[in-house]
Structures are given as C-alpha cells and as structure tokens.
Amino acid sequence: MAPKLPFELKNPSLFKDQSYVDGKWVEAKSGKRFDVVDPGSGNVWASAPDNSAEDVDVAIKAAHVAFESYRKVTPKARALWLMKWDTLIRENRDDIARIVTYETGKPLSESNGEIEYALGFTWWFAGEAERVQGTIQSPSAPGRRVFTVKQPIGVTAALVPWNFPIAMILRKAGAALAAGCAMVVKPSPETPLSVLALAHLAEEAGFPKGVFSVLTTSLENTPPLSEALCRHPLVKKVTFTGSTRVGKLVAKICSDGLKKVTLELGGNCPFLIFDDADLEKAADALVALKWRHAGQACITANRVYVQQGVYDKFAEIFKKRTSTLVIGHGAEKGTTIGPVTVPQSIEKAERHVEDAKKHGGQIVLGGKKVAGKGGYFFEPTIILGGKKEMLITSEETFAPVLALYSFETEDEAVEEANNTSMGLASYFFTRDVNRTWRLLENLEAGMIGMNTGNSSAAESPFGGIKESGYGKESGKDVAMNEYLITKTGTLTLDGHY
C-alpha cells in the first residue's frame, strides 16, 4: 500500500517508491529502505529502496542487453521517444514540481522553473539525435578514402546531486539516449522520488526496457554503490555532478578502467560589478542568481566584487531587494525562499558567518538560523567588508550567505576573481564594450555571464575548467560527443580516380 502523501497528485501513478531496473519496479536485494525527509518541516514523508553494491550487476547487465539493440534503433525513433517523454513531463509538470519541492525544499515557483529549464534538454536532444554525422575525405596517399563514423559509447552511469534533480537528469539522459546509449542513474538520497517519476514517464513514452534505469540508495550506501557503477566493466562512461572532492575520487576510480568521464564540480563563482554598470539590473540579476534554491547551486554567485565608487550604493540596493524575500515552506503560497536541503548546510553557513565576523565582516542582513519553523531554514545573509582571509572567499558556501568585496581597478578585480582553484562560472556587469571583451578572455571560467546572471540553456555548452571539472553538457555537438566514439575506416580503391 502506497504511503499517505502530505500533498495530492493529479496523476497518482507518478509517485513511485521502488527502483526501476530492466523495465521493472523492484526493491533492493537486502529489502532495506531509507527515509526521504521534507526540508521544510524536517518530517519523513516517504522512503525508497536502499540499494547497495550487490544490486549493481543486475542493473548494468540489463542495461547492456538493452544497449545492444537500442544502439541500432534509428535516430528518428530515438528522437520520437524523447519528444514523447518531453510531452509527458510537460503534462505532469505540476505534480513533478510538488515532489521536487518536498524533496529539495525549494519554492514551487522554482520547482516549476527548474522543470521548464530541464525540458529544454529533452527538446534540444530530440533534435540532435538526427544530427550525428561522420566524415569522408580524400587523404594524401593515392587510391584511398578515409571515413569516420560516430557510434554510441555503451552503457553509461549518471551520479547526480539533489539541488536540481530534474534538470541534472534530463541534461545527461537527453544526450545519452539521443546518442543511442543506455543509462543507469543513481539519484541523490535526498531526491529519489522525482527521478523515479521521470523513469515512470520514460516507460510510458515507450523507451525499451533497460535503456533508462534508476538505482536509489541511502547516504551510507552511496559510496560503495557509486564505486561499483564506476568499476563495472560494462559501464563505458560515467557522468558526475557534485563536489570537487568527490569528483576527484570518481576520476581516480574510473581511471583504473580508462572510462570516459564528464565532471561538473564545485563553483565558488565571482560576480563583478563596475562603476559604469546598470546597478538596478545587476541587483536584480544577483537576487535571482544568489537566492535561488537558498544559494544551493553550483553556478550561484559566492563572491561579489563591487568597484569602490558604487560599493555603498549597490550594497543598499541589493539589501533592499533581498529584504523583501519571504521565508517559508516551499509549498506555501507567497514563499520566495525556502529551506536548505540538508542540515549540514546550516552548519556551514553558521561557520562562514562567524568566521566573517572574526575578520571584520559586517552582517547587514540575516546571519542566523530561523527558529520555530521546524525545517532547515537560514536567513538570507549579506556580509559587507569581504576579505580574502575569510572562509567564504575560498570555500563554496552552498547556502544563502553572500559577501561583498570592494576593488579599485579592473586588473585587481580579475586577479581576485581568478584567485580560486575553481573555474565553473564568472559574471560581470559593465557598459564598457572593450572591457566586456577583455573580461570574456581574462576571467578563468568555463562559462561567463556578461551583464546577466543567467547563462545556462540547452543550446549553451555547460561545464567548467580548473578544479570545476572537465567535459561539457548541453550545447551543439559537444554534449553528444561525450556519449559517442569516433571510428575511422580506411578504404583502398582499385583502379584510378
């Protein structure tokens, strides 16, 4: 009997609390399950199978069998399945958004926004499925022709985080399924149910059994299950989104089998505001970028550098915008900022705030945990007088805490912005066209927001440099190539040409 949910679904069949393997809804071999907690209340509201390493082999072998036939399906057929999946997700978006809100804590408006963003990937990759092309050329040696063909790499494993469970899946699975690969997903322990809802709709869309599978697991079993996925000889590609620390472990494990890996890791992203910037526009962009999902995004702004001449003015504008946010449960009407997803985020936020105070930082808004709400709430916090010695300068906060730093020259701002091991995204606001081109080239990040805080879309390659990882997701050609191999054929011709 299904558990009683704290909300109603228009389509009750969307709620799945079993793993999805080889087209079947199954429990873990151990029979164990783990709890799913609502961050807005701190209450357990569901559970899911606690799969372990012993459950991996069956899932991967089934995916491999599926891959052997799926790889030969026409690109048009794969595109049609993706389009049907896209349609079904659109039809059920309100229900999916509600599940996401109760798993992550983000407001319903943000959950709906995530789904809209994520659907860009199913739509985009449905089109890309038919655009995989090889080459033919006449080489330097006479009487020969050289061909290249692109083929799907094989069974892929996706290790995904809790902050954007729908977007992370559709960005990865969209490319993999369009390319002709099978995919086994290990969702985060915090967000298994939204991913299982996607699996249900993939089944309804007509994808063959075994092509898309989901193995849920607890936090305790996440390391051994993930390692088993990475080490399985039939897994040819691993895609991981998460922390740099764990990403390095994934890369090390996968290196033993020389597996292809895509890593989208930590951010600690800088946001630069120059004297000539449109301060109102910059403030609006920063509010949307920073406070979305309570600061829990890899591409969110962590360090804001404001030129001396407009520092005080911008700080006041930004404080005024932020003070209008309404803290509450994500499902409550009027909520504009919800809880953090895990209690560890509150501990880190408190540590960063206390450290900033010790280094002379001025807390002008927020600064503490919200009492009396029962969930994992922390006030949106603005720190003035940011210094390079502060923890928030060197550590990605992943919570609703932000520090403002002042600078005098462009060179100084670039040096401070680049002074991090990360390189995922950077943002800047200026009206100077020449400076725009300089910053585009001089900022060390894989993605640059130029007078915008929104630089991610299906048509735009997503990925970082330095210790923010390697490989690209989404975008023209590059994302599909992560799931393809290039095979070269050389033909010797008879006669004269």
N, C-alpha and C positions, 0 to 999 in steps of 0.2 A: 504493500500500500504506500502510495506517494506521501511524503510529509506535507503537513499543512503549511503553506507558504504565508509570509507576512504581507503578501500582496496578491492581486488577482491577475491572471493572464488571459488575454483574449483567446489565445491558442494554447491551451494547457499542454498539448503534446510537445511544446518547446522545452518543457522542463525535463531534462534527462540527468539522472544522477548515477549512471553507470558508465564505464569506459566503453569506447567504441572501437572494436577490433575486427577486421575482416568482415565488416558489414553486420556485426552482431553487438548487442549491448551486453556487457559482461562485467563480472566482479573480479577483483584481484584473486590470484590463486590462494592467497592466505585467508581470504574472506574479510580482511580488515578494511576499515573505512576511517576517514578523518573528517573533522568538522570544518564547516565553512562559516565564517563569522561576518556579521554586518558591522563594518567600522563605525557606522553612525549610531549604533546602540551598544556595541560590544557583545551582542547576543548571537548565539549559534542559531542558524536558521535552516541549514541543510548539511548534507555530508556527501562524500564521494569515495570511490574505491581507492584504497591505499596500495597502489601497485608498487612492486619492488623490482629489483634487477631480474628476478626469476620470471617476470611477466614479459620481458622484452623480446626474447627469442621468437615466441609465437607471433607477436605483432609484426616483427621485421620480416619473418619468413612469409607471412601472409601478404605483406606489402610487396615483397619481391615477386611473388607469384602474380599479383595484380599488375605490377610494373611490366612484366614480360609481355602481357597483352596490351596494356594501356599505351605503351610506347609506340605501338603500331597503329593506334587509332588515328584517324585523320585529324589534322589541326582544326578543321571546321567543326568536327564533332566535339572536340575538347572546348572550343570556343562556345558552342551552344550550351554545353553543360555549365560553363562558367556564367553565361548570361542567365540561365535558369536559376542558378544559385543566387546571383545578384538580385533577380526579381523576387525570389522568396524572402531574402533578407530584407528587402525594401518593404514587402508586405507585412513583415513581422517586426519591424524596427521598434515599435513602441514597447512590445514585450521584451525584446532583447535589451533595450535601454534600461528597463526596470531591473532586469537581472544584473546588468553591469553596475548599476547604482548600488544595489545591495551587496555586491561583491567588493567594489572598489571604494565606495563612499562618495564618488563624485556626483554633483547635482544632475538631475535628469536632463537638463538642457545640455550639459556637457556630454552625457552619455549619448544623447541623440546626435550631438555634433561629431562625436567620435565615429558613430556608425556612418554618418554622411561622408566623412573623410575616408573611412575604410572602404566604402562602396566604390570610391574612385579607383581602387585597385582591381576589384573584380571586373569593372567595366573596362579599364585600361588593358588588363592582361587578356581579356577575351578578344580584344582586337589584336594584341601582339602575338597570339597563338599562331596566326596565319602569316606572320611576317618574319619567321625564322628562315634565313637564307644562307646558302653556301656560296661558293665562288667557282669560276673556271677561268684559267688563264693559259697563255702560251709561254712556256718557260724559255730560258736562254738556250738550252740544249735542243737541237733539231729533232723533229719527229716525236715529240712528246706533248702531253697535255697534263696539267695539274688541276685536280679538283679538290674542293673542301666541302664536306657536309657536316652539319651540326646535328647532334643526337642528344637525347636526354641522358643525364649522367647516371641515373639509377634511383634507388631508394634514398630519400632524404629525411633527416631528423630536424625538427624545429624545437628549440628550447626558448620559451617566451616568458616575458615578465607580466606582472599584474597591473601595471598602470594603464595600458591601452590594449586589453586582451583581444578585442575585435580587430582593431587596426593592425596589430602585430601579426595576427594570424592571416588576415586577408592579403597583407602585403607580401608575406612569404609564400603562402599556399597559392595565391593567384599566379605568381611567377612559376612556381614548381609545377602546378597542374597544367598550366598553359604549355609549358615546355615538354610535357609528357612524363614527368616524374611522379612517383608515389611519395606521400609524405606521412610521417608519424609525428604527431605533436605531443610534447609534454608541456601542458599549461602550468602556470604558477599555482601553488597550493591555495592561494587566496582567490583565484578566479577560474576554477574548473568548469563551472556551470554554463557560463556564457560561451565557452569554447565548445562544450558538448551540444549546445543549442545550434551552433554553426554546423557541427557534424550531422545532426538530425536533418538540417536543411540541405546539406550536401547530398545526403542519402535520397531525400525527396527530389533533388534536382536531377538525379539519375547517374551520378558518378558510380562506376563499378565498385563492388565491394573490395576493400583492401587498399584502394587508391588514397583514401584520406582516413587516418585513424587517430584516436586520441587516447593517451595513457595518462590518467590522473594519478597524482601521488602527493603524499604529505611532505612537509618541510624536512622531516627526518629522512625520508627515503629519496628525496630529490637528488642528492649527490650520487648514490650508487646506481639509481635508475638512469640518470643522465650519463654517467660514465659507461654503463652497459650499452646505451644507444650509440655513444660515440665510438666505442670499440667494436661493435658488431661488424663482422666482415662484409655483410651485405649492405651496410649503410655507406654510401659513397660521398655524401655531402651533409654537413651539419651547419645550420644557421642558428646563431645565438644572439639574443638581445638581453643585455643586463650589465652588471658591474664590470669594470676593468679587471678587478681581482679574479672573478670567476671566469671571465673571458680568457685570461691567460692560462688558466687551468684547462679550459676546453681546448685551446690551441695546442697545449702540450700533449694532452691525451690523443687528440686527432693526429698529431704528427707521427705517432707510432704506426699508424696505418696510412700515412700520407693522404689523408682525406681532405677534400676541398672544404674550406671553412669560410663563412661570412660572419664577421663580428661587428655588432653595433653596440658600442660600450659607453662608458661614462662621458659626461659633458663638461661641467663647470664652465658654462658659456659666458663670455663677456658681452656687454651691451654698452656701446659708446654713444654719447650724446655731445655734440659740438655746439659752440656758441651760436652758430648760424642755423641750427636745427629748428624745425617746427615743434616746439615743446609740447603743445597740446596733442599733436599727432603721436609724438614719441611716448608721451604718458599713456595714451590710450593703448598703444601697441604693447607697452610694457605691462600694463594691468592685465591685458588678455593673455600675454605670454607667461608672466610670472605666476599669477594666482590661479591659472587653470589647473584643475585637479590638485589644488592646495600645494602647488610648486613641485609636484611629483612627475616631472617629465625630463627626459634626458636632454632635450633641446631648450629647456627653460633658461631664463637669464639667472645667473647666480651672482655675478659681479657687475655692477653698473658703474661705469666711469663717466662722470659728467664734467665738462670743461668749467674751469673756475668761474668764468663770467656769468654762467647761468645756473650754477650749482644750487644756490639757495632757492631761486625761483622754481627750478624744476622739482626740487625736493618738496616744496609746498604743494605744487600741482599734483604730484604723484601721491602725496599723503592724503590730499583731499579726495582723489579718485578712490584710493584704497579704503578710506574710512566709510565709504558707502556700501561696502560688501556686507552681505548678510550671512552670518554663520549658522549652519543648521544641518539637519539630516538631508541627504541628497534628494530624498523623495518628497520633502516638504515643499509646498508652494512658496515661492519667494526666495528660497535659498540660492545664494550665488557663490558660496564657497563651502565645501563640505569638510569632512574629517580627512586626516591622513589615513592611509590604508592599514598600516601596521603600527603597533605601539612603539617599536624601535625608532620610528621617525620622530616621535615626540622627544624621546631621549636625546637624539642627535640635535634636534632644534634647540632644546634647552642648553645643551653643551655649547653650541655655537653662539647663542645669545650671551651666556655667562662669560665665555672667552672674549667676545667683542667688548663687553663692559670692562674687563680687566685691561684691555688695550686702549681704553679711552673712547670706545664707541658710544654714541648717544642713541638710546632707544626712543624714537619719537612716535612710534605707534606699535601696539601689541607687545610681544615679548614674553608671553606666558601661555601655559596650558589653559584651556577653557574648562572650568569646573561646572559640575552639575548637569552635564548633557549625557553622560553615560558612555559616549563613544570616544574616539581618538581625535579630539579637537585641539588645535593650536591656533592662536590668534595670528592673523596676517601681520608680519613684523617688519618694520623698516628701521635700519640702523644707519645713522649718519656718521661720518668720520671714519670710513673704512680704511684699514691699513693692511699692508702686505703681510704683517706678522700674524694676523687673525686666522683662525682655523677656516673661517668661511671663504677666505681667499684661496686656500689650497685644497679644500675639500668640497665636493659636491654636496649641497645640503639636502636636497630632495625633501623639502618641507617648505611651508610658507614663511620663509625668512629671507630677507634681501638686504644687502649692504650697498651703500652709495659711496664711491670714491671720487676724489677730485683730481683733475690733471690740468696742466697748463698748455702743453704742446701736443701736436699730433704724434710726433715721434715717441713722446712719453706714453701716450695712450696705447699706441701699438705695442710698445715694449711690455707694458703691464698686461695688456690683453693676451699676449702670446706667452707670458710667463707662467705656463702651466704644462703639465705633461699631457693634457687632453687637447683635442682638436676636433670636436664634433661640429659645433656651430658658433658663429660670431654674428653680432648685429651692430649696425651703426645708423645714426641719423645725422644728416648734413645736407645743406643745399648746394654745396660746392661740388661741381661735376668732376673737376680734376682730383679732388680728394676722394671722391667716390671710386674712381679707377685705381688710385693708389691703395686704398684700403682693401679693395677686392683682391689685389695681388699680394699685399703685405700681411694681412691677417692670416694666421695659421689655423685654418679650419676647413673641413670638407664642405661646409655649407655657409654661405654668407647672406644675411638678411640686410638688404640695402634700403633703408627707410621703410622697413617692415619688420614685424616680429613673426610673420607667418611665411615661412619659406619652404614648406613641405607640401608636396602634392604628388599624385600618381605619375605625372609626366616629368617629375623632377628627381634626379638621382639622389638617393638618401644614403649618407654614410660619412664617416669621419676620417681623420688622419691621426698621426702620432698614436697615443695610447687610447684613442677613442675607437680603434679598430680598423678593419680593412674589408674591402668588398663593398658593393653598392646594392641597395634595394630600391625598386621602382625606377622610373626613367626609361628612356628609349634605348633599347638594345642591352644596356649594361646589366640590368636586373635579370633578364632572361639568360644572359651568358653565364650567370652564376650557377645555373642549373643545366648547362649544356657542355658537351665536349665537342671539340673540333677534330674531325678525322680527315686526313689528307690521303688522296688517291692519286697515283702517278700512272699514266697510261702511255705505253709505247705504241706508236702508229705505224702500220705498214704502208709502203708507197710514199709518194712525195706530196707535200702540202705547201 
